[in-house]
Each structure stands twice: as structure tokens, then as C-alpha cells.
């Protein structure tokens, strides 16, 4: 990473951009999970909403951002794309969602793959690139008979925007964009998306808190923030005493509570905290964490502070490696 003042600013921005994108995508999946599992009327048409789908086809495992299995034997495969508009990014995305369009089986409530009669691909993009996504994916590629991207039906491209207290979702209008198969379901989400669907943050905040993560690789700053504001607070209380944590025990807790996480990403998050002067490796996968510097603040404030401290031109004072009486994170907590 760059070490100049401008380079540090760029790295801080990169960390925060990764955090914001991942956090926003967690919001989007949580909002849709709430809609499909708690939304009046719609929930009665849903057999299962899967937040962490793993679909094996021909020896390869695909991990879309979510799937919805309906009671009428149809399904939606959802992907949230932070798509750059250059050719390489668009080609990669088209290849990815092209495979999704060929799915014939979707996870049920027991996470077994069951056959479906019809699959719609829903591609969710930020409102800033919605129109460009239709042009780049559908008009320039799907409509081109010489291009390899040729699903049986166009994806349904839905743009979303984050407001202060809600998210808005809208299917981009026009004959080129795909539509969601209505089946015989009433109500049908396609009608809501055509008109513009607003989901209040208050509706899905409990889902986000309970679920926390999505199928995408976890970003180190997001996980470091989550560990600081939730995992360690739940395990050790809300005080500011130093704590000793173990990589494997932390990983075990994440996997039991959320079904995600691995030792590598936990280690990356702890290494980021060490750069920020908030943790110190004790060796053998054990870390001392000092909770005095940040105290009890919200996720965004904690993330900003960690990013700023980790990329400071003059590194912050490091955590001492030999605490007098650390609190030890025991496996029995999990």
C-alpha cells in the first residue's frame, strides 16, 4: 500500500468503500429477506428464502446472493452487482448470471436442491448505473446474436437506492428489460417493482442484526467492526477492559451464530485492528484487544475510526503485548 499522505487517504477511502458496499448489500438482502418471509401476502407464496445458497452444477459450486423458492415450483435467483462499466467487468457479470439462468434446482428449507419449473434471474444494481446496466447487458450483449451471453430470457434488472430511513427498489422500465414470471401467485413482487417498492429500514433491522452477513467474501473492515460492536460485546460485556481472543474460537462463534466466516478472514480483521493500534498478536492465534480507545459507538463511527487509525501516516501507539489480567475468550462461551 502507498505510504505517502495522499496514499494513506486513498487506502482509507478504499477500506471505507469496501465497508460501505458490503454493508449496503447486507441491507439489500436483509430487506428482501424480510419482504419474502414477513411481508403480508407475499410470505404466503414463498416456500423458502435462502440467504447463503450453494448450488452445485456440473462439479462447480455457484453462490448467488440469495434465492427464493415459491410454493408454485418457480424461483428467483438474486445477484447484487457493484458493476464497473468497462468490458471486462460486464463480461464477467454476464458469464456469472448466464449460469444462474440455467439452474434447474434451488435450495429448499432443508438446504436440499429441489427441481423448479422456472427460474428468473434478478440483477440488483445501484440507481447510478441502472440504465447503463440495461444497455451494457441486454442491448449490447443479449440482443447481439454473435455474443455468447444468451440466456433463454433476459434478467430482470432492478435498481435500488438507499435513503435516510428506507430503501427503494424499482424494475427499470422498457421492453428490453426482463420481467419476473408471475405464475399464479397473488400478490406478485413484479407488480410492486414496476410501481416502485419502498422498504423501511425499521422493517428489516432485526433481520440484519440476526443474520449480519451475505454470501460475498467478508471484507476485513466490516468484520473488524462487527467483532468490535457485536461479537466481543456479547461475549465480554460492554466494558473497556482489555480482552484476549483466539482466532479459532472467534471463527467458531461466527459460524455457529451466522453460518459464515473462516480463520483467514478473522485473522485479516485482527491484523487490521493491529495496524490501528487496537490489537496485538500474542502468537499461536491469540490476540490481545484493547477496547479503551473506541468505547461504545455505532458501526459507522467504529469503521471510520479503525480505517483512519490503520492508515495514519504516523502509526498509533501499539497495544502492549503482555497484559496483567486479560479476559480470556474460552471455547465454553460458544
Protein Blocks (a to p, Z undefined) as FASTA:
>chain_A
ZZbfklmmmmmmmmmmmmmmmmmmmmmmmmmmmmmmmgghjlmmpfbdcfbbcddeehia
cddfbdcddfkopacddddddddfbfklmmmmmmmmmmmmmpcbdcdfkopacddfbdcd
dddddfklmmmmmmmmmmmmmmpmkbmblcfbdcddddddddfkbccddddedjkbccdd
ekjadcdfklmmmnopaddfklmmmmmmmnopafbdcdfklmmmmmmmmmmmmmnojafb
dcdddfklmmmmmmmmnopacfklmmmmmmmmmmnopaccebjhiacddfklnmpadfkl
mmmmmmmmmmgfbacddddfbdfbdcdddfklZZ
